[in-house]
């Protein structure tokens, strides 16, 4: 093992990558200077990660050239990238949970002493030297699976630096962090920059770009559409990302006060296959015309909460809507009882991508009037409904008969939103309602959610995006390890919310 040192310029020229007819990267030019934090900004699906996977050797480009320190670089795999001084911290960490920090860092880079034995002492010294130098603070002997997500990310960074990474790629690094962990990461990034390292920071979060970037390259639909400066406004950055002006604020009048709750969850518990409580004695209520936002780092029980409400998971405890019991019902009964559900994974749980837009808009409604009559489907009613919803929800499609899988992510999500908000709603449960959509579609979906609130619907929003929670919620419930650790007003500071996300109790 060698200790990381700074330096290194990086250039990508004319990088093109195709997957069949899809052009994921289209002639991209990018220059990263030594000792800078260069932000690659773009919506999900814009081609950012594909480009960095090419740089790290996980994909081969169809066209184009890589250069490091002005010398051509051929990268046929991650080993070539590492040898050239390029390190990557993936959005989903590449660590073995049952190994210690030291074992994970040594894996694939084992050094031995005389007799062929692993030189643990030398490896431990290197890990401690790197972690102290950059403020990364990791315990070499800790088991990775027991570490907080933010510390696991530090292990990945140490792992790259100890392999002499001069260029460090961070792919959506804040997606799994609390606000405090994000600030700690930024402190580390600044220390790396001061030491001369180059950092490519991949994100779609405008506030973070402005907080940390030295320069910004914006990618849209696989192509570079411009460069920007951190001093540019969020509105200007958003317009570059999506190609048009968009609204970044949500107009929301104060919630009506004094009404009795109409949706109540009491002592809800869900066990996993091993008998561990992944949802642990959760209780809350929602009043008519109120949005309760559930915040927390992904994986703390939010998915199980939504699925338990919908009857997709076996749970103990009680769930009632307008005094009627929902717990123990099947998903079809829950949906038929007036619950709209926007799941967090639309491709897996909300859409049939090979089916048409029109068919997806009645996916669980086709048995009922006006779409189902005497055991057959009224094709004209399905088409009329689709044309109405496409217009009302601004779904961009060539035809209501087009396969929904051919639509952009934002328009696919609008299909889900249109279907769920067009049923006779008594409750809306929306899990990650704007995941993977552009900021324009995000603004539209937020407006529709607020419109449902104005009609007096109780609404449960589950999101890992704190900006979304602050924009929409009338109250915020924070989850940690399957429990609600606090329910606070939206005026609560990000710092306080971050502490709750890390396990502090109200």
N, C-alpha and C positions, 0 to 999 in steps of 0.2 A: 504494500500500500504506500501511496505517496500523498503528502499533504497538499491540498488545493492551493494554487497560486493564481493571481489575477492575470488579466490581459487577454487579447484575442478579439479580432474583428471578424465579422461574419457577413457573408453576402449570398443572397439567392437571386439568380438571374433566370427569368423566363420559365419558372417552374410550372409545369402543367401535369395534372393527374386526372385520368378518366377512369370511371367505373361504368363500363358499358357505355350507354348514351349520356350518362351524367358526367359533366365536367366539374369535378370538385375543386380543382385549382386551375386557373386559366391565365397562364403567362405571368405569374406573380414575380415581381421584383421587390426585394427587401434587403435593407442594409442595417446591421446592428453594430454600433461602434463600441470600442473597448470602454468599460466603465460607465455604461448607461443602462437605464431601465427602459426598454423599448416595449411599448404596449401594442399588442395585436388585438384590435377591438373589432367585434362583429357579433351579429346575432348567432344563436345556436343554428348550426347547419350552414354557416357562411363559408366554411372551409378552413377555419383556423387550425383545428386539431389535425386535419389531414396534412396541412403544410408542415406542421411541427413533427408529425410522424414520419414524414419524408426526411426531414433533417436528422431525425434520430435513427433512421435506418429501418423503420418498421414497414414503410412502403418505399417502392422505387418510383421515381418520377418518370413519366412518359417522355417529357421534354424538359430541358433546362439544365442548369449547372449550379453547383454549390462551391463556394470559396471560403477558406478560412485563412486569415492573415494574407490575403491576396493570392493564395495558392489553391488551385483546383482540388476539390475533395470528392472522392468517390466513397459513398456510404452504402454498403450492402447489408448492413445489420447493425444493431446497437453496439456490438463490440467495436466496429469501425468508428462509430460516433464517439464512444467513450475514449478510444485511443487518440482521437483528434481533439479531445478536451471539451466535448459536448455532453452535458448531463441533462436528464429530464425527470421532473417530478410529475407523474401522471395524476389526473383527477381522482382515479381510483388507485390507491396505493399498491405497490408491488412488494408487499411485505408478508412474511410468514408469521401468523399470529402466535404460534407456540414457540417460536425462537426468541432468544433475547435480542436486544438492540445490537450487541456486538456480533452475534451469530448472523443476523440479517445483513449487517454491513460487510462482514467478511465473505458472505456467500458469493461465489464466483470470482473472488479476488483473494483467495487464501494465500497467505504467506507462511512459510515453514522455517523452522530453525534446524540446526544439525540433528540428524536422526529422522527427519521427515515429519516431525511433530508440528502442529499448528502453533504459531508464535502469538498466543493470546496476549501476552504482556505488551508486545510492540503494537498490536492492533488496538489495545485499550488506550495506550498512550496517544496514538494518533487520533482516536475518537475524542478523547478529552481535550487534546490540543485544538482540534478544529472547533469543537463545541464552545470552548472558552473564547477562542479568537473572535467568533461571530455571534456570541450570545445565544447559542442554540440550546445549551443546558439539557443534555440527555444523559441518562444513567445507563452505562454500557451493559449492566447486568439485569436490567428490567426486562420482563417478558412483554413483547410488543402488544399482544392481545389485550393486556390490562391497562394500556396507556390511553389517555385522552387522544382524540383525533388530532388536535393541534400538535401534540408531542410526536405522534406517529409521522406527521408531516416533517417535523424537524429531523427525524431519523432519515427520511428520504433525502433531505437536503444534505445532511452530513455524509450519507452514502455517496452522493454525487461528488461532493467536494473532496472527499478522501481519495476519489479516483481521478483527481486533478482536473475537475471540470472548470474550464475558463468561461464557457458559455452555459448558462443554466436556463432551461426552459421550464416554466411553471404553468401548467395547464389548468385553468379555472381553480387556482389554489385556495380561494376563499369560500368555495361552495359549501364546505363542510365545517366552517369555522364560526365561532362566536365573534361578536364585535371585538372583544378584548384579544382573542387569538389572532384576528386579522391585523390589529395594530401591532402585535408582537411580530407577526410575519413581516410587516412593512419595516419594522425596525431592523430585522435581520437583512432584508433586501437592501436597505440603505447602507448597512455595514459592508455587505458584499460589493456594492457599487463603489464605496470608498476604497476598497481593497483592489479595485480594477476589474472585477468580474463584470461580464455582460449578462444581462437578464432579459429574457423574452417572457413577458407577462401576458398570458392569454386570458381574456375576460370579456364579458358583455355588460359589466356593471360600471355605469358612468361615473358615479361618485369615487370609486376606487381608482379609476384611470386618472382623474383629476388630482387625487391625493398622492400618487406614487410615480406616475410616468414622467420621463424626461422627453420622450417623443412618442407619437402615436401614429400607427398605420391602421387604416380602416379597411376591412374586407367586407364585401357584399356579394353574395352569390358567386363565391369562388374567385373574385377578382379584386385587386386593389382599386378603391374608388377615391382615395385621397389620403393625405397626411394631415395631422392636426396637432395643435399645441395644447398642453394641459390647461392653459389659460382660457381656451375656448369654452363657451358655455355648454351646459348639458344639452340644451336644445339644439345647438349647432352640431354637437357630436351625434345626437340621436338622428338628426336629419341626414347626416352622412351615412349612418348605419342602415337606414331604411329607404333613403332616396326621396324623402318628402318631409315636410314639417309635421311634427306630432306634438300632442299635448302630453306633458309629463306630470300634471297635477290632476287630482280627482276632486271634483266639486261635490261636497257631501254636507247637507244641512245637519244640524245637531239631531241626535236620536231623540225620539219621543220618550219622555220619562214617565214612570209611575205605573206602567202596565204590568200585569202579572205574567210570569214566564209561561210560554206555550210549549216549549221543548225542554225536556228535563232528562238528564242522565244521572243515575245514582249508582255508585259503587260498582262501576263497570270494570270487569277483570277478564283478561284473555291470557290463556296459557299457551306456550309453544309446545312442540312435540316432546321436549324434555321435561315439561312441567314447570318451566320458569315463567313468571308473570311478565309478559311483554307489555301488557296494559294492566296497571295495578291500582284498583280501587279508585277509579276516576269518577268525579262528580262535577257537574256544572249545569247551568240552565241558560236559555236564551229567550228574550222577550220579543214580542212582535215588532218588526221594523228595526231589529238590532242585528249587527254583525259582530259575532264573537270570532276573533282571530286566534288561531292556535300557532304559536311560534316555537321554534326549537331546532336544534341540529338534526338533520335527517337521521332516522334510525332510532328515535327515542319513543316510539309508540304511536306516532301520528298515523301511519298507514293502518295499523291495527284498529285504531279508533274509528277511522272512516269505514273500514270494512265491517267492524262490529255493528255500527249503526245500520248499515245496509243489509245486515244478515248474511254477510259473506264469511264471517268467522263465528265460531261458537264462543259465547261469552256468558258470564254470570253477571247479575246486577239487573237494573231495570232501565228501559228507555221508553219515554212516553211523549206523544205529540198530541196536543189538544186533549189531554186526559186519556187518550187511547194508547194501549201498550203496543210498542213496536218490537220490543225484544222478543226473540223466539220466532219471529216471522221469517218467511223466505224472502230473498231479494225481490222476486216478482211482486209479492204482497206489499213489501215496503215501498217499492216504486209506484205500485198501483194505489197506495194510500196517500199519494201526493208529495212524495219526496223526490226531488231532483238531485242527481248525483253526477258530479264531474270528477272522474277518477284521476289519479296522479299520472297514470301511464295510459294515454289515450290509444296508442297502437295496440296494446295488449288487452285493455279492459273496456274500451269505449267504442271502438270502430272495427268494422270488417273492411280492410283496405281494398279488397278486390270487389266489394259491392259498391253500388253507385251512391252518389250523394243523396239522391232521393230515398234509396233503401235505408241508408244509415240514419236518416232523419226520422224514420219510424221503426227503428231497430227493435224496440221492445213495446211498440204500440200497434203493430200491424194486425193483431188479433181483434182490436177494439174498433168500434165505430169512430170516425167514418171510414177507416182504412180496411177493416175486416167485416165482411158480410157473409153470413151463412157458410163459414168455413173457407171462403175465398177472399183474395185481396182485391180491393177496388183500385186498379192501376191509376185511373184518372184522379182519384182522391189523393193518392200518394204523390203524383206529379204536381197537382195543384198546391198541395202542402209544401212541397220542396221549392217551387217557384216563389211562394210567398215568403218562406224562411230565408231563402237566398237573398231576396231583396231586403227583407227586414234586418238581417244580421250581416249584410254586406259581405257575403261569402263569394270570393273571387273564384269562379269556375267556368270552364268553357261550356258546360251543360250540366243540368241536374242528373243526367245519365252518365256522366263521367265517373270513373272509379275514384273513390275518395282518396285512395293512395296516391293519386296523381296531383293532389293539391299540396300547397305549401303547408308547413307545420301550423302557421297561424290560422289558415283557412280550415284545416282539419279541426283545430280546436274550436273554431266558430261553429262548425257543424255540431259538435258535442254540446256546446253552450246553447245553440238554437234548439236542439231537441229537448234538452233538459228544462229550459225555461219556457217551452211552449206547452208543456203539460199543465194541468190544473195544480199549481204549486201550493203546498202548505209549509214546506221546508226545503231549503237548498243547502246541500253539503258539497263544497267545492274544495278538492284536494289539489294543490299546486295548479290553480286554474290557468296560469299564464306560462307554465313551463314550456320552453322551447318555442316561444312565439316572439315576433318582433315587437318593438315598442309601440308601433301603431296598432297592431292587433291587441296588445296588452291594454292600451288606453280604451279601446272599444269594449273589451270584456269587462274592465273595471266599471265603465259607465253602465253596462247592462246589469251588473251586480248591484250597483247603487240604485238603479231603477227598481229592481225587485225589493230592495229595502224600503223604498218610498211607498211601495204597495202594501207594506206591513208584514212582509215575510220574515220569519226568523232565518238567519243565515249563519252557517258555520264555514269559515275559511281556514284551511290548513295550508301553510306555506312556509318554506325555509327562507324565503326572501323577506328580510325585515322591512325593506322599503314598501313592499306590498302590504304587509300587516299594518304598518303605521298609516298607510294611505287609506285603508278600508275599514279597519276595526273600530268599533265603539268600545270594546273591552278586549284585552289581550290575555289569553291563557298560555302560560309557558310550560312546556313538557320537558322532562328530563328522566330518562330511564323508566319510562312507562307511567310516570306520575305527573299530575299537574302540581307544580311547585309554587305557583302563584297566579292570581288573576288580577291584572292591574289596568289602570286607565291608559289610553293611548298617549297621554302627555308624559308618561314615564320615560326617563332617559334611556338612550341606547345602552349606556353603561350598566344601568340597573337590569335591563332586559338581558344583557349579556351575562351578568352574574347569575341570573335565574337559569339561563340556558346551560350554564356550567354546573348547575346543581344547588345553588344557594336557594334557601326557602324563604318565602315571605314570612 
